[in-house]
Amino acid sequence: MTLSYDNVAQGQKCYLTDILGGRVCVHGKKIGKLVDMVIVENGDHPEVTNLVVRRPFGDPSLLIPWDKVKLLKKDEVVVSIDKLEEFEREPQETDILLKDHVLDKKVIDMEDREVEIVYDVKLLAKNGKLMVTDVNISFYRFLRRLGLKWFAKFVYNIRGKEKDHKIPWRFIQSLPQNIGSFRGDVKLKVLRETLEEFHPADVADILEEVDPNQRVAIFNQLESEQASETLEEIDPAVQRDLVPALKKDRVAQLLSTMTSGQAADILSALPHSETREILRVLKTTNPEHARKIDAILGKQEERIGNYATSKILMVEQATSVAAAREQFNRTASDMAVVLYIYVVDAHGKLVGVMDLKEFLHGSLEQTMKDIMRDNVISLHPQSTLKEALELFSRYDFRAIPVINEEGILTGAIPYRDVMNLKHRFLE
C-alpha cells in the first residue's frame, strides 16, 4: 500500500492501523513516527488535516499538515517541510483524533445499545486529499492487528462479507465539538438505507422498533441471506405481525435456508392457519424439509432426528491435517456446524472429534487420527429431545453428532436449535 501525490487521484485505500507507527522522514532522514491523525468532519467523508508525529529523545511532537505529505505507505511517511520548529505543537482540545477518539471505541445505536467495537478505520486517498470512509467492526481486523494475519485469513475465508464488516462514516453521529480527552462511544445514526451494513441481530433490533408498515417495506429490501438470518433474530411477537404480511413464497424460500429447528421456531410464533399455508407452499419446493418442520410443530415426535443437519465437516482419519485444512477451507462456508470437525473411518463410522481450535493448532504433517479425541459423546436418531438437552447442559457443547445403530455418522444437532425449541417440548 503506497499513496503519493502522483496517484492519489486513483482512489487508493488503506487502513489506519496499517500505517500507524510508520517512520516519518524528511529528505531521507527519520524525524519521528506517525502516532495519530487529526480529522475535520466535512459531510459524509471527514478529511485528514494533520499527522501527529511523535519524536524521539523527548523532542516536541509535530503536527504536520496533510498537504505536506508526499508519500504514505505502510512503514514510511515522506513529508516536505524545511524547519521542524514551525510544526512543533500538540493537537488542540477541539481536534478529533482517529486513534485516540475513534479506534477501539464501542459502537452503540440510537438507544445506547452496544453494537460492536471499532477495530479499524478505512481511509481513501483521492484528488490530493485523505478521507475517512468507514469504521471497520470485524474481528478480522483485530486479529491482523495482533499479528495473526495468517490465522485471520484462514478463519475468515469461511465468513464471506463479515471479513470486511464495516459501517460507512456517514452513519456515524458527529463527535463532540470540545472533544478533549474524549472517552465516550461512537454513536450511530441508524437510517433505513444503513441496514445492509449491519449484522442481522442489529437489523432485527431496528425492525422491532419501527412502525409495522415500515417494517414490511424495510424487510422486503433485504437480500435473502440477510433476511433469513434477521428473521431468526426477531422477537416472536414481532414475527407474528411481520411474517403474515410477507408473500408466502418469500417466507417459504427463507425457511428453506434454515435448519428444521430454526424454521419450526419461527412458525411456532404464528397463527395455526398461517403456519399451515406456509407449509403447504414449502411442501411444493422442499417436501422433506416441510415434513420435518411439521413433525416438530405437531409434537408427533420428540426424536432428535428431526433436528439433525447433515451439513457438517467429516474427514477420514487417515487424512493429513494439511489436506483436511484444504477441505475445511473449501467447504466450511456451506456447513451449518463449523466449530467441530468429525473424524470417520473409511466406512463413515464416527471415530473421533476435535474443535476448531485444536484443528488449527495441529501439525500439518500429522493425520487426523493423531490429533483427534476418540472419546466422543453422541446421540442416535431416536434419542429424545430431553436426552439432547441433558447432554448440552452437562458438557456445554455447541453441537452433538448423531450416529445410527452401526455407528455411522449421519449428522449433528446444533445447540441453538434445541435450546430455542425446548420451551415447547418440556412444558
N, C-alpha and C positions, 0 to 999 in steps of 0.2 A: 504494500500500500504506500504510494507516494503521491503527494499532492503538491503542485507548484503553480506558479502564475502562468506557466506555459500550457497547463492542461486543466485548470480549474473549470473552464467552460464545458468540459466533457462530462461533468457531473459525477466525479469520483466520490465514493462513500467510505467512511471509516467509523470505528467505534472509539469512544472516549478512552476506555481502559487500555486500548491497544497503543495509544500514543502517550498516555501519562507516564512520567518517569524518563522519557527520552531526553537525551542531551540537547542543549541549545547552544548553537555555535554562531560565531561572528568571524568572518574571514578565516574559517577553518579552525578556530580556537574555541574550545568549550568554555562557556561562561556560567553554566548552571544547568538545571534540569527543569523540565516542564512539570508543574505540580497542580495546575488548575487552569480553567478558562473562565473569563468573565463574559456574560451574555447580556444582551438587551432584548426584551420581549417586544417583537415587532410583527404583529399579525400572527399568522399560522406558524411561522418559522422564525424563532429568535435567532439573532445574529451574534456570532462571537466577535467581541470588540477588542479584547486584550488577552494575552497569555500571561499567566502568573509564573514567573521563573524564580526558583529558589537557588541561591548562590552558596558556594562553599565558604568555610572559614569564617562564618558569621557576617559576611558582607550583606548589605541591604538587599532585599528582594527587588526584582524588576517587574514592572508592568509594561509589557511591550504590545503596542497596537497591532491588530491583525494585518493592517496594510504594510507593516514592516517585514512580514513573513514572506520569504522567497521559496522555501521548500519545507514540506511537512511530511515526515514518514514515521514508521513505527518506532525507530530508535534515534531519530535525529530531527531537529528543527533548525533550519538555517534562517537567520534574520539579518536584515541590513540596517544597522544603526552605527553611528560614529562614536558618540560619547555615552557610555553606560550610565554616567551620573544623571543624565537627563531623564532616565526612566526608573530611577530608584524611588520606589514608593510601594505601599501596601494597598490592596483593594479597599475601597471605601465601604462604610457600613451599609450603604444603599446598593452596592454591587451584588448581582446574582452570580454565584459561582457554581459551575456544573458539578464539580466533585463534592464540594462542601455542602451544597444546598439541595442537590437532586439525587446523586448517586447513593444507593443503599437506603433510600427513604421508603417508607411504606406508601403504597398507592391505595387510597381509600375512595369510596364512591361518594355520591352526594349526601348520603345519610351516615357518613363516617364509618362505614363498614369496610374492613380491610379487604383488598382485592389481591394484591401481590406486592413484591419488592422490586424496586428499580435496580436491576443488576448491571445495566449499561445504558449509554446514551448514544444514539446514532447521529452522525454528522454528515453533511453533504456540502462539498465544495463546488461552487458554481458562480460563474461570472465575477470572479475575484473576491467572493465572499465565502465564509464558512458558516453554515446554518445548522440549527438543530431540527431534525425531522421527527424523531421518535424517541420514546423511552422503551427500553427492552426489558421485559419482565420474565424472560425464560431462564430456567435454571441452567440451561446450556451455556449461557454467557458467564454465569458464576463459576461453573466448572472450568471454563477456559481461563478465568482469572486466577484460579488456584493452580494453574499449570497442568491441568488434566485434560489437555486438548484432545489427546487420542481417545480417552475414555468418553469425553463429551460427544465426539463424532460417532463413536461406536454405538453408544446408548441411544442417542437422539436420531440415529439413522432410521429407527423404527417409529419415531414420533411425528414425522411429517412436519406440518406447519408449526407445531409447538416449538420447534428448534429456533424459530425467529418470532416468537410471540411478542408482539410489540403494541404500543399504544401511540398513535400519532400525537405530536405535541399540541395540535390544535384542540385536542380534547382534554388538555391539562389546564386547570384554572390558573389564573395569574398568581404568581408568588407575591408575598408581602412587599410593599414598596420599601419600607425600612426594614430590610431583611436581617441585617446584623448577623448575629450568630444563630441563624435560623436552625432549629432542630425539629421542626414540625413534619407533617406528612405531605406528600404530593397528592393533591386532590383532583378528581376527575370532573369534567363537565360531560355527563352521560347524555348523549343525544341519540335519536333513533338510528342515524347513519353510522354510529360507532359500533353497533352490535357485532358485526363480523370480526371486530378486532379483539373480542373478549372471550374468555373461557365460557363454556356452556353454563356452568353454575352461576356465573355472574349475569349472563343473559337471562337466566331463569329469575334471578332476583329482580331484574328490571321489569320483566313481564308481569311479575306478581304485583307490581306497584302501579302499573298504568291502567287506563280505562279499558274495559273489556273490548270495545270496538277497536281501539288502537292495538290491543294485544294480538288480535287475529291478524290485522294488517302487518304488524311487525313480524310475527312468526312466519307468515307466508313468504317473507322476503329471505328467510334463512335458507342456506343450501341444505341438502338432505342430511349430510353427516352432522352438521352443527344442529340442525333441527331435531334429529333423533336424540342426540346427547342432551340437548336442552330440555326436551320433553321429559326425560328421565329425572331431571333435577327439579322440575316444577312441583310446587306443593299440590297434594291431591285435590284440595278444594278448588284450586285454580285449574287443574286438569279437567275437573268436571264441567267447567264453563268453556274451556278452550277447545277440547277435542271434539265435542259435538258440533262446534261451529266450523270445523275443518271439513274438507271433502273426504269422503270415506276412502277413496282410493289413495289419497295422500297419507291418511293415517295408516292404512294397511301397508303401504310401502315403507313407512318409517318403522313400523313394528317388525317388518321382515329383517331389518338390520340389527335387531336386538336379540338377546337370548330369550328363550321361552319365559324364564322367570321375570326378566325385566318387562317384557310385553304384558304378562299377566298382571304385574304390579300396577301398570298404568290402567289397564282395562278394569281392574277391580274398583277403581275410583268412579267409574261411570255408571249411569243407569243401566239396568239389565237390557233394555231394548236397544240402546246404543251399542253395547258390547256385542249383542247377537248380530247386529247389522254389520259391524266392522269385521267380525269373524267370518261372516258369510262372504264378504269381499275377499278377505285374506285366503279363504279356502280355495278360491279360483286360481290363485297365483302360487300359494305355498301351503298345500293341504296338510302336510305332516307337521309343519310349524303351527298351523292353526289347531290341529288335533292336540298337540302338547299343551298349548295355551288353554284350550278348552278343558282339558283334564285337570289342570291346576286350578282353574277358576271354579269348576264344578265340584271340587273335592272328591272326584271319582277315585283318585289315587293319591296317596301320600308318599308315593315311591320317588326316590331320588332321581331315577332315570329321566323324569320329566324336566329336570333342571340341568342335566349334564350338557356340556358343549364339547364337540369334537375338535374345536379349533384350539388345539394345544400343541406344544412343541415336544415331539417324540424323536429321540435319537437312539440309534442302536449302540449297544455297549462297546462294540469294537471300534467305533468311530473315534478318530483323534479329536482332541479339543480344538485344534486348528480348523478341521473340516466342520466340526459342529458349530463353530462360531460363524463360518461362512453360511451354513444353513440357517442359523438364527438370524443373521443379517438379512438374508434373502426372504424369509417367510414370516418373521415376527410381526410385521405390520398388519398381517391378516389374522392374527391369533387373538382369541378372547382372553386367554391366560398367558401372560408373558413373564411372570415373576418366578416361574418354576420350569425346569427342563426335566422331562420324564425320560428315563433310560429303559429301553426294552431289549429283549434278545431277538434273535433272527426270526422268531415266530410271533413277535408282538407282545410277548409276556412282559409285564412290568417287573423290572429287577432293581430299579434304583431311582433316586430323585435328587435334585440339588436346586438350591435357589439361585437367583440371577447373580448375586454377589459371589457365591462360591464358583459359579461357572466362569465369571470374568477373571477370577484370580487363578484359575487352573493353568498349569504349564501347557504350552501349545503342543509339546511332544507327547504328553500323556494321552491315554484313552479315556473315554467317558467312564469306563468301569473303574479306572484308577482313582477317580475323584468323586464318584457318586456316593451317596448314602444308601445302603441297602436295606435299612430298617424303615420301610415305607408304611405309612398309615393310609388306608384306602377304604372305599365304600363299594357296595355292589349295586347294580341297577335296582334291585328290590329292597335296598336299605330304605329306612323311613326318614322323613324329614327330621323327626326328633333325634334320631341317631346322628344325623349330619350336624345338627345344632350342638349336640354334646361334644362331638369331635372338634368343631370350630372353637367352642368355649374352652376346651381343655388344652388345645395345642396352639391356638392363636394363628392358625394357617390362614392364608388368603385364598387358597383353593385346595380341594382334596381330589385325588384321582379316583376314577371309577373303573373297576375291573370285573369281568364276568367270572363264571364258575371255573373256567380254565386259567384264570389269572391274566387274560388278555386285556390290555388297556383299551378302554372304549371311549373315554372322555374324562372330564373333570367338572367339579362343581365350584363355581365362583362363590366366594364368601358373601358378596353383596347381594346376590340373587336370593340366597336362602334367608339371610337376615332381613331383607326387605319384605319377605313374604311370611315370616314366622307368626306375625300377629293374626293372620287369618286361619292358620292351621292349629295354633296352640291356644285358642280361646277356651 
